[in-house]
Amino acid sequence: MTLSIPFENSYTRLPDRLFARINPEPVAAPEMLAYNHPLARTLGITGDDDMAALAQVFGGNTLPDGADPIAQLYAGHQFGHWNPQLGDGRAVLLGEVNGFDMQLKGSGRTPFSRNGDGRAWLGPVLREFVVSEAMHALGVPTTRALAAVATGETVQRERGLPGAVLTRIASSHIRVGTFQALAARQDYDGLRALFDHAVARHYPQADGPLAFLEAVIEAQAQLVTKWMSVGFIHGVMNTDNCAISGETIDYGPCAFLDEYHPLAVFSSIDQRGRYAYARQAEIIVWNMAQLATALVPLMPDADVAIADFTKAVHGMAPRLEALWAEALARKIGITAPRKDDFDLGNRLLALMAQDGADFTNTFAALVTGTARDQMTDRDAFEVWAQDWQARLASEDAPEAVMRAANPVLIPRNHRIEEMIAAAVDGDMAPFTHLMQGLAKPYEDRPAFADLRRPPVESERVHRTFCGT
């Protein structure tokens, strides 16, 4: 059966200054490393049984029927500093498939490339494949991974490394920085066209810029709360990495907490901890302020717009606090939190930070009654546990609530690094093991007990790196 991908390319009907038409650059010897058959079925892709032929398509050598490849323009604040033009420097959007973008990452240089070669190496491709699919299984809104293709070429970084291309699926690749790029250029016709497209695609209930901003704020508040509830640190929350859809996008120097520390930072480029774990809620408010600024020109009265938008942005911090209070309550088995329950949850986090307790394993152990074993100051934990058990006496089915809120498995940083090192040597077994285990992260399955183990000192990952 011939490969069939039901493309519908609405983004290319926007003004052509929002993108550049560019085909992916062919690669020497494409080979399929991983293909997400269930996701392909969801997208309506058929005739995809020939892996060699698929590798030609998702490696960038063969353009599928109906594709309309482009690289998208955007700008952004990177670590708080304005960059007026960024854009897809190593990615090509093939088109839209049943309402989702299909993008090749690592597909060669584009008109938006800066100093890079437009390629990706194997490590970041497999990291994004594993982590994005794990996030999906965890219930966190995210882009998805459809295919990973080895290119048969070497890309030069600090040394020669095997090249690869990732096929990413997203609700869209429209970013806060996409709006910023047009607003900064005072391209208000383009800004209006982008706004109308984004509303129709993501928030059709929004009847104007204020309602749109409020909808994006809510989606981002929900997203960051979910990140924090599973111990995820994005690592590079620049406005160009902030999708207006409310999906996690761009898994560069991301990481998951092992031992809990609120100011944990892994990203090698986050020198000052701007995007530390506990600062993510603060930064997403800052990002939404930048989106609000970009939307002001769409309003007939700038003074009214600034007042209304400011109110919406200022309302985000208390909304985030309320969402986090609810999430933290569920993690300790409480479905209808009271005012004092936030303090109860924070007392546990303080004990965990003091003892260097493992974030994932401690919360999972609350279900089994073994959380005390995660602590060094066990007497202090017992004092907390007495108050906690007294509070749970008035809750229905707290164990079920905790099981649904606390994953057993996460993509631990050291396991990701082990998987990448093995794949570079041609061994994909650790990748397969991770994918199988992380597909059901809330289930404690003996076959994947090794994925629960925190790193020993020699395995500890101190820094993570972007995928360029």
Phi, psi and omega per residue, in radians:
M1 nan 2.372 3.141
T2 -1.258 2.428 3.109
L3 -1.008 2.284 3.114
S4 -2.277 2.082 3.082
I5 -2.106 2.026 -3.025
P6 -1.364 1.364 -3.098
F7 -1.276 2.514 2.968
E8 -2.522 1.985 -2.890
N9 -1.912 1.403 -3.097
S10 -1.343 -0.515 -3.077
Y11 -1.131 -0.573 -3.113
T12 -1.308 -0.065 3.027
R13 -1.558 -0.066 3.015
L14 -1.328 2.910 3.105
P15 -0.920 2.383 -2.989
D16 -1.202 -0.144 3.063
R17 -1.327 -0.118 3.068
L18 -1.464 -0.083 -3.080
F19 -2.811 2.970 3.039
A20 -2.205 2.303 3.091
R21 -1.335 2.205 -3.079
I22 -2.744 2.367 3.057
N23 -1.548 2.618 3.023
P24 -1.088 2.614 3.107
E25 -1.452 2.304 3.126
P26 -1.067 2.715 3.113
V27 -2.055 2.905 -2.967
A28 -1.226 -0.867 -3.009
A29 -2.581 1.339 -3.094
P30 -1.150 2.366 3.119
E31 -2.421 2.219 -3.128
M32 -1.228 2.157 3.090
L33 -1.709 -0.635 -3.118
A34 -2.709 2.412 3.133
Y35 -2.414 2.284 -3.035
N36 -1.640 1.502 -3.085
H37 -1.047 -0.789 3.136
P38 -1.049 -0.705 3.106
L39 -1.141 -0.688 3.096
A40 -1.030 -0.733 3.110
R41 -1.093 -0.725 3.128
T42 -1.052 -0.633 -3.114
L43 -1.392 -0.167 -3.125
G44 1.453 0.352 3.106
I45 -1.386 2.308 3.108
T46 -2.263 2.911 3.123
G47 1.183 0.596 -3.053
D48 -1.972 0.665 -3.122
D49 -1.525 -0.344 -3.101
D50 -1.557 1.756 -3.069
M51 -1.142 -0.589 3.123
A52 -1.139 -0.736 3.119
A53 -1.194 -0.683 3.110
L54 -1.101 -0.657 3.127
A55 -1.089 -0.600 3.082
Q56 -1.116 -0.692 -3.129
V57 -1.255 -0.910 -3.028
F58 -1.498 -0.032 2.919
G59 -1.583 -0.221 3.093
G60 1.741 0.080 -3.098
N61 -1.457 -0.543 -3.112
T62 -2.128 2.221 3.125
L63 -1.518 2.100 -3.102
P64 -1.228 2.629 3.116
D65 -0.987 2.345 3.092
G66 1.584 -0.195 3.123
A67 -1.235 2.617 3.102
D68 -2.401 1.337 -2.899
P69 -1.215 2.387 3.119
I70 -2.526 2.803 2.890
A71 -1.939 2.333 -3.033
Q72 -1.610 2.509 3.043
L73 -1.466 2.441 2.892
Y74 -2.773 2.936 3.054
A75 -2.156 -2.783 3.050
G76 2.819 2.812 2.956
H77 -1.623 2.103 3.128
Q78 -1.910 1.956 -3.029
F79 0.925 0.677 3.072
G80 1.517 -0.102 -3.095
H81 -1.811 2.320 -3.040
W82 -1.316 2.294 3.010
N83 -2.171 1.963 -2.975
P84 -1.254 -0.351 3.089
Q85 -2.507 2.091 3.023
L86 -2.079 -1.902 3.115
G87 1.754 2.991 -3.123
D88 -1.243 1.725 -3.111
G89 -1.547 -0.247 3.120
R90 -2.588 0.549 -3.122
A91 -2.496 2.591 3.111
V92 -2.288 2.209 3.047
L93 -1.452 1.957 -3.132
L94 -1.222 -0.604 -3.114
G95 2.730 -2.984 -3.130
E96 -1.929 2.424 -3.064
V97 -2.229 1.903 -3.127
N98 0.875 0.775 3.069
G99 1.532 0.002 3.139
F100 -2.040 2.507 3.023
D101 -1.291 2.502 2.983
M102 -2.088 1.997 -3.027
Q103 -2.175 2.422 2.991
L104 -1.681 2.183 3.088
K105 -1.871 2.285 -3.073
G106 1.576 0.432 -2.997
S107 -1.675 0.243 3.065
G108 1.953 3.036 -3.098
R109 -1.234 2.656 3.089
T110 -2.316 3.026 3.062
P111 -1.056 -0.265 3.127
F112 -1.701 0.034 3.109
S113 -1.138 2.499 3.130
R114 -1.822 -1.618 -3.118
N115 -1.916 0.074 -3.099
G116 -1.578 3.067 -3.129
D117 -1.662 0.002 3.133
G118 1.384 0.017 -3.097
R119 -1.847 2.939 3.052
A120 -2.216 2.655 3.038
W121 -1.763 2.953 -2.951
L122 -1.017 -0.701 -3.044
G123 -0.997 -1.010 3.136
P124 -1.081 -0.548 3.116
V125 -1.142 -0.836 3.139
L126 -1.239 -0.587 3.078
R127 -1.058 -0.840 -3.131
E128 -1.141 -0.653 3.114
F129 -1.036 -0.905 -3.088
V130 -1.158 -0.857 -3.009
V131 -1.236 -0.714 -3.135
S132 -1.141 -0.698 3.100
E133 -1.219 -0.597 3.051
A134 -1.131 -0.732 3.114
M135 -1.075 -0.697 3.089
H136 -1.051 -0.775 3.133
A137 -1.176 -0.513 3.098
L138 -1.307 -0.205 -3.130
G139 1.559 0.352 3.137
V140 -1.727 2.218 3.103
P141 -0.976 2.298 -2.993
T142 -2.797 2.739 2.851
T143 -1.151 2.844 -3.103
R144 -2.114 2.866 3.102
A145 -1.958 2.148 3.121
L146 -1.701 -0.728 -3.061
A147 -2.650 2.598 2.976
A148 -2.224 2.179 -3.057
V149 -2.155 2.203 2.989
A150 -1.318 2.459 -3.038
T151 -1.636 -0.276 -3.038
G152 1.302 0.214 -3.135
E153 -2.123 2.818 3.080
T154 -1.826 2.324 3.012
V155 -1.876 2.523 -3.041
Q156 -1.716 2.057 2.993
R157 -2.081 -2.205 3.027
E158 -1.190 -0.313 3.006
R159 -2.709 3.028 3.101
G160 -1.228 2.277 -3.088
L161 -2.344 2.647 -3.125
P162 -1.179 2.381 -3.125
G163 -1.493 2.755 3.113
A164 -2.745 2.829 3.087
V165 -2.235 2.337 3.081
L166 -1.827 2.375 2.957
T167 -1.721 2.000 -3.084
R168 -1.850 2.431 3.093
I169 -1.983 2.297 -3.115
A170 -2.505 2.679 3.029
S171 -1.020 -0.625 2.888
S172 -2.984 2.984 3.053
H173 -1.919 0.427 3.089
I174 -1.338 2.192 -3.032
R175 -2.020 2.880 2.954
V176 -0.945 -0.708 -3.137
G177 -1.142 -0.375 3.063
T178 -1.160 -0.781 3.080
F179 -1.152 -0.691 -3.126
Q180 -1.084 -0.672 -3.104
A181 -1.052 -0.771 -3.093
L182 -1.305 -0.683 3.116
A183 -1.109 -0.727 -3.130
A184 -1.121 -0.549 3.116
R185 -1.495 0.018 -3.073
Q186 0.970 0.590 3.084
D187 -1.589 1.361 -3.002
Y188 -1.320 -0.472 3.032
D189 -1.160 -0.786 3.092
G190 -1.118 -0.682 3.126
L191 -1.092 -0.739 3.117
R192 -1.141 -0.715 3.128
A193 -1.115 -0.732 3.108
L194 -1.117 -0.765 3.136
F195 -1.037 -0.842 -3.128
D196 -1.062 -0.705 3.117
H197 -1.125 -0.787 -3.103
A198 -1.152 -0.683 3.105
V199 -1.100 -0.845 -3.111
A200 -1.095 -0.587 -3.041
R201 -1.466 -0.640 -2.987
H202 -2.055 -0.654 -3.021
Y203 -2.350 1.113 -3.066
P204 -1.090 -0.306 3.114
Q205 -1.350 -0.255 -3.097
A206 -1.295 2.158 -3.079
D207 -1.753 0.296 3.093
G208 2.983 3.085 -3.094
P209 -1.024 -0.654 -3.139
L210 -1.155 -0.793 3.127
A211 -1.122 -0.635 3.079
F212 -1.096 -0.854 3.129
L213 -1.023 -0.769 3.142
E214 -1.096 -0.647 3.126
A215 -1.201 -0.724 3.109
V216 -1.148 -0.724 3.109
I217 -1.010 -0.796 3.141
E218 -1.112 -0.747 3.135
A219 -1.091 -0.716 -3.135
Q220 -1.235 -0.636 3.099
A221 -1.111 -0.756 3.093
Q222 -1.087 -0.733 -3.088
L223 -1.118 -0.904 -3.076
V224 -1.126 -0.615 3.054
T225 -1.058 -0.742 3.109
K226 -1.141 -0.680 3.063
W227 -0.961 -0.914 -3.038
M228 -1.159 -0.537 -3.109
S229 -1.208 -0.383 3.095
V230 -1.908 0.160 3.075
G231 1.324 0.506 -3.082
F232 -1.608 2.415 3.050
I233 -2.124 2.017 -3.091
H234 -1.131 -0.773 3.031
G235 1.638 -0.403 -3.115
V236 -2.653 1.201 -3.056
M237 -1.436 0.823 3.045
N238 -1.178 2.764 -3.111
T239 -1.161 -0.377 3.056
D240 -1.362 -0.162 3.077
N241 -1.903 0.366 -3.090
C242 -2.052 1.796 -3.081
A243 -1.412 2.320 -3.104
I244 -1.220 -0.218 3.086
S245 -1.225 -0.337 -3.048
G246 1.489 0.396 3.064
E247 -1.780 2.594 2.966
T248 -1.176 2.265 -3.121
I249 -2.415 2.557 3.060
D250 1.230 1.442 3.133
Y251 -1.533 1.290 3.113
G252 -1.522 -1.740 -3.119
P253 -1.509 0.721 -3.131
C254 -1.279 2.852 3.124
A255 -2.826 2.884 3.029
F256 -2.042 2.523 3.072
L257 -1.077 2.382 2.805
D258 -1.655 -1.670 3.038
E259 -1.210 2.526 -3.069
Y260 -1.369 2.227 2.938
H261 -2.585 2.178 -3.027
P262 -1.099 -0.462 -3.117
L263 -1.841 0.475 3.124
A264 -1.083 2.363 3.095
V265 -2.344 2.338 3.066
F266 -2.031 -0.568 -3.024
S267 -1.013 2.189 -3.119
S268 -1.157 -0.372 -3.113
I269 -1.691 -0.032 3.119
D270 -1.691 1.310 -2.991
Q271 -1.187 -0.465 -3.051
R272 -1.943 0.157 3.083
G273 1.260 0.456 3.137
R274 -1.008 -0.668 -3.060
Y275 -1.899 0.567 3.080
A276 -1.032 2.802 -3.068
Y277 -0.826 -0.993 -3.032
A278 -1.365 -0.161 3.132
R279 -1.613 -0.031 -3.082
Q280 -1.127 -0.600 3.110
A281 -1.162 -0.671 3.106
E282 -1.159 -0.734 -3.073
I283 -1.229 -0.614 -3.132
I284 -1.163 -0.543 3.035
V285 -1.129 -0.752 3.103
W286 -1.048 -0.759 3.122
N287 -1.088 -0.690 3.135
M288 -1.198 -0.517 3.037
A289 -1.125 -0.608 3.107
Q290 -1.228 -0.660 3.054
L291 -1.105 -0.765 3.128
A292 -1.017 -0.759 3.125
T293 -1.050 -0.707 -3.130
A294 -1.198 -0.449 -3.100
L295 -1.497 -0.258 -3.083
V296 -0.928 -0.745 -3.115
P297 -1.083 -0.260 3.135
L298 -1.419 -0.166 -3.096
M299 -1.675 2.509 -3.104
P300 -1.203 -0.487 -3.125
D301 -2.172 1.891 -3.054
A302 -1.090 -0.667 -3.116
D303 -1.136 -0.753 3.099
V304 -1.125 -0.742 3.137
A305 -1.038 -0.816 -3.112
I306 -1.079 -0.719 3.130
A307 -1.135 -0.804 -3.112
D308 -1.186 -0.744 -3.117
F309 -1.178 -0.677 3.119
T310 -1.079 -0.744 3.101
K311 -1.057 -0.750 -3.137
A312 -1.114 -0.772 -3.118
V313 -1.184 -0.729 3.141
H314 -1.153 -0.410 3.100
G315 -1.389 -0.103 -3.070
M316 -1.302 -0.690 -3.105
A317 -1.041 -0.857 3.089
P318 -1.132 -0.529 3.077
R319 -1.153 -0.754 3.093
L320 -1.069 -0.734 3.140
E321 -1.106 -0.714 3.130
A322 -1.149 -0.745 3.121
L323 -1.116 -0.720 3.141
W324 -1.178 -0.650 3.083
A325 -1.070 -0.709 3.119
E326 -1.167 -0.765 -3.124
A327 -1.133 -0.759 -3.138
L328 -1.143 -0.640 3.090
A329 -1.094 -0.753 3.124
R330 -1.105 -0.608 -3.123
K331 -1.155 -0.393 3.069
I332 -1.896 0.287 2.944
G333 1.639 0.266 -3.056
I334 -1.932 2.151 -3.107
T335 -1.642 -0.511 -3.123
A336 -2.126 1.420 -2.996
P337 -1.172 2.523 3.011
R338 -1.739 3.038 -3.090
K339 -1.031 -0.727 -3.078
D340 -1.306 -0.222 -3.082
D341 -1.206 -0.503 3.105
F342 -1.125 -0.692 3.084
D343 -1.135 -0.681 3.118
L344 -1.068 -0.804 3.113
G345 -1.130 -0.708 -3.133
N346 -1.210 -0.525 3.052
R347 -1.101 -0.691 3.084
L348 -1.132 -0.776 3.128
L349 -1.056 -0.672 3.118
A350 -1.114 -0.718 3.074
L351 -1.105 -0.714 3.131
M352 -1.113 -0.731 3.117
A353 -1.134 -0.712 3.133
Q354 -1.089 -0.692 -3.044
D355 -1.668 -0.080 -3.056
G356 1.125 0.623 -3.102
A357 -1.261 2.560 3.139
D358 -1.199 2.232 -3.042
F359 -1.081 -0.956 -3.065
T360 -1.175 -0.847 -3.060
N361 -1.188 -0.575 3.136
T362 -1.153 -0.840 -3.141
F363 -1.161 -0.680 3.094
A364 -1.114 -0.590 -3.111
A365 -1.290 -0.271 3.043
L366 -1.062 -0.566 -3.120
V367 -1.210 -0.705 -3.042
T368 -1.574 -0.089 3.140
G369 1.374 0.339 -3.095
T370 -2.011 0.261 -3.096
A371 -1.082 -0.514 3.105
R372 -0.955 -0.588 -3.100
D373 -1.221 -0.266 3.121
Q374 -1.434 -0.167 -3.001
M375 -1.823 2.681 2.972
T376 -1.662 -0.661 3.072
D377 -1.618 1.410 -3.014
R378 -1.285 -0.485 3.094
D379 -1.132 -0.754 3.116
A380 -1.104 -0.667 3.110
F381 -1.137 -0.687 -3.125
E382 -1.109 -0.625 3.072
V383 -1.083 -0.794 3.105
W384 -1.110 -0.765 -3.057
A385 -1.094 -0.576 3.097
Q386 -1.107 -0.763 3.094
D387 -1.139 -0.688 -3.127
W388 -1.134 -0.824 -3.135
Q389 -1.114 -0.638 3.084
A390 -1.104 -0.672 3.128
R391 -1.211 -0.660 -3.108
L392 -1.204 -0.289 -3.110
A393 -1.070 -0.413 -3.137
S394 -1.762 0.173 -3.132
E395 -1.827 2.563 3.056
D396 -1.589 2.279 3.034
A397 0.850 0.926 -3.121
P398 -1.092 -0.544 3.131
E399 -1.108 -0.741 3.120
A400 -1.109 -0.661 3.111
V401 -1.106 -0.777 -3.126
M402 -1.184 -0.686 3.125
R403 -1.081 -0.625 -3.136
A404 -1.336 -0.396 -3.066
A405 -1.720 -0.335 -2.999
N406 -2.087 1.830 3.116
P407 -1.162 2.637 3.029
V408 -1.504 -0.620 -3.078
L409 -2.102 2.424 2.967
I410 -2.302 2.872 3.054
P411 -1.325 1.491 -3.080
R412 -1.112 2.476 -3.007
N413 -1.011 -0.716 -3.093
H414 -1.244 -0.543 3.091
R415 -1.232 -0.624 3.064
I416 -1.089 -0.791 -3.131
E417 -1.139 -0.692 3.081
E418 -1.079 -0.736 -3.138
M419 -1.076 -0.756 -3.130
I420 -1.140 -0.778 -3.135
A421 -1.057 -0.709 3.114
A422 -1.156 -0.729 -3.115
A423 -1.130 -0.643 3.085
V424 -1.050 -0.570 3.107
D425 -1.531 0.116 3.081
G426 1.586 0.118 -3.111
D427 -1.809 1.900 -3.127
M428 -1.674 0.074 -3.113
A429 -1.067 -0.771 3.095
P430 -1.082 -0.596 3.064
F431 -1.078 -0.839 -3.137
T432 -1.080 -0.723 3.140
H433 -1.093 -0.778 3.108
L434 -1.078 -0.812 -3.111
M435 -1.072 -0.706 -3.136
Q436 -1.202 -0.730 -3.136
G437 -1.209 -0.773 -3.056
L438 -1.332 -0.161 3.091
A439 -1.160 -0.421 3.124
K440 -2.306 1.260 -2.958
P441 -1.260 -0.259 -3.122
Y442 -1.673 0.055 3.137
E443 -1.869 2.350 3.118
D444 -1.623 1.666 -3.082
R445 -1.895 2.218 -3.068
P446 -0.974 -0.572 -3.101
A447 -1.114 -0.300 -3.081
F448 -2.106 0.408 -3.137
A449 -1.062 -0.527 -3.133
D450 -1.116 -0.454 -3.116
L451 -1.348 -0.193 3.112
R452 -1.446 -0.392 -2.987
R453 -1.233 2.214 3.029
P454 -1.142 2.860 -3.128
P455 -1.260 2.546 2.881
V456 -1.384 2.997 -3.005
E457 -0.987 -0.698 -3.110
S458 -1.235 -0.294 -3.139
E459 -1.697 -0.159 -2.990
R460 -1.081 2.334 3.079
V461 -1.692 2.053 -3.120
H462 -1.691 -0.489 -3.103
R463 -2.414 2.442 3.023
T464 -2.047 2.769 -2.959
F465 -2.253 2.650 3.106
C466 -1.203 2.884 -2.965
G467 -1.600 0.258 -3.089
T468 -1.345 nan nan
